[in-house]
């Protein structure tokens, strides 16, 4: 399946998400510090990233902006998993380069479906631009 980086500062939720994704066959990289996540992505580019919005030091929205400016990472699918849920929040995330916006709580099936959809969509875009 895919190599997925989860960037989430809630340790329990990070662990739960990682377990769910691994059960679905994904290779998972867990990171609780958003300021370290970009460096890890540079070393070993993930196939997709799941970001929390509200994290200390660097928000998920700011991290998404950095990912979009980073050569080699700019096309990595980004899914925002957040407690924020307004249309304005979703629009701000989209402007920051987020490919999919999902509000907490959500089911594992919904998360997996959205994750696989953004990975597939970005894969098709990569194929057309080659």
C-alpha positions as CSV (number, residue, x, y, z in Angstrom):
1,X,0.0,0.0,0.0
2,X,1.2,3.5,0.8
3,X,3.8,5.1,3.1
4,X,1.8,7.5,5.2
5,X,3.1,10.1,7.7
6,X,0.8,11.0,10.5
7,X,1.5,14.4,12.2
8,X,-0.6,14.5,15.3
9,X,0.3,15.9,18.8
10,X,-2.3,13.9,20.7
11,X,-0.3,10.7,21.5
12,X,-3.3,8.5,22.0
13,X,-4.9,9.5,18.7
14,X,-1.6,9.2,16.9
15,X,-1.2,5.7,18.1
16,X,-4.8,4.8,17.2
17,X,-4.5,6.2,13.7
18,X,-1.3,4.4,13.2
19,X,-2.8,1.1,14.3
20,X,-5.8,1.6,11.9
21,X,-3.6,2.4,8.9
22,X,-1.3,-0.4,9.6
23,X,-4.2,-2.9,9.8
24,X,-5.2,-1.6,6.4
25,X,-1.8,-2.4,5.0
26,X,-0.1,1.0,5.0
27,X,3.5,1.7,6.1
28,X,3.1,4.4,8.8
29,X,5.5,7.0,10.1
30,X,4.3,8.7,13.3
31,X,5.4,12.2,14.3
32,X,4.0,14.3,17.1
33,X,6.1,17.4,16.5
34,X,5.1,19.3,13.4
35,X,8.3,21.3,13.4
36,X,10.3,18.0,12.9
37,X,7.9,16.5,10.4
38,X,9.1,18.4,7.3
39,X,12.7,17.3,7.9
40,X,11.6,13.7,8.1
41,X,9.6,14.1,4.9
42,X,12.7,15.4,3.2
43,X,14.7,12.3,4.2
44,X,12.1,9.8,3.3
45,X,9.3,11.2,1.1
46,X,5.9,9.7,2.2
47,X,3.2,8.8,-0.3
48,X,0.7,10.8,1.7
49,X,0.5,12.9,4.9
50,X,-2.2,13.2,7.5
51,X,-2.0,16.4,9.5
52,X,-3.8,17.7,12.5
53,X,-4.5,21.5,12.3
54,X,-4.0,22.6,15.9
55,X,-0.5,21.7,17.0
56,X,2.0,23.6,19.1
57,X,4.8,25.5,17.3
58,X,3.7,24.9,13.7
59,X,0.1,24.4,12.8
60,X,-1.0,21.8,10.2
61,X,-2.0,24.6,7.9
62,X,1.4,26.2,8.1
63,X,3.1,22.8,7.6
64,X,0.9,22.1,4.5
65,X,2.1,25.5,3.1
66,X,5.7,24.4,3.7
67,X,5.1,21.0,2.1
68,X,3.7,22.7,-1.0
69,X,6.8,24.9,-1.3
70,X,9.3,22.1,-0.9
71,X,10.9,20.6,-4.0
72,X,10.1,16.9,-4.2
73,X,7.2,17.2,-1.7
74,X,5.0,19.7,-3.4
75,X,2.7,17.0,-4.9
76,X,2.5,14.7,-1.9
77,X,-1.2,14.3,-1.0
78,X,-2.2,16.0,2.3
79,X,-5.2,15.1,4.3
80,X,-6.2,17.4,7.1
81,X,-7.8,15.6,10.1
82,X,-9.0,18.2,12.5
83,X,-11.6,19.2,15.1
84,X,-12.3,22.3,13.1
85,X,-15.3,21.9,10.9
86,X,-16.5,25.2,9.4
87,X,-16.7,25.9,5.7
88,X,-14.2,28.8,6.3
89,X,-11.8,26.3,7.9
90,X,-12.0,24.0,5.0
91,X,-11.4,26.9,2.6
92,X,-8.3,28.0,4.5
93,X,-7.0,24.5,4.5
94,X,-7.6,24.3,0.7
95,X,-5.7,27.6,0.2
96,X,-2.8,26.0,2.2
97,X,-2.7,23.1,-0.3
98,X,-4.6,20.5,1.6
99,X,-6.1,17.9,-0.7
100,X,-8.8,16.6,1.6
101,X,-10.4,18.0,4.8
102,X,-11.9,15.6,7.4
103,X,-13.4,16.7,10.7
104,X,-12.9,14.7,13.9
105,X,-14.4,12.5,15.0
106,X,-14.6,10.3,11.9
107,X,-14.8,6.6,11.3
108,X,-11.7,4.6,10.4
109,X,-13.5,3.6,7.2
110,X,-14.1,7.2,6.3
111,X,-10.5,8.1,6.9
112,X,-9.2,5.2,4.9
113,X,-11.5,6.0,2.0
114,X,-10.5,9.7,1.9
115,X,-6.8,8.9,2.2
116,X,-6.9,6.3,-0.6
117,X,-8.9,8.8,-2.8
118,X,-6.3,11.6,-2.4
119,X,-3.4,9.1,-3.1
120,X,-5.2,7.8,-6.2
121,X,-6.0,11.3,-7.4
122,X,-2.5,12.6,-7.0
123,X,-1.1,9.5,-8.6
124,X,-3.2,10.1,-11.7
125,X,-2.0,13.7,-11.8
126,X,1.6,12.5,-11.6
127,X,1.0,10.1,-14.5
128,X,-0.5,12.8,-16.7
129,X,2.3,15.3,-16.1
130,X,5.1,12.8,-16.8
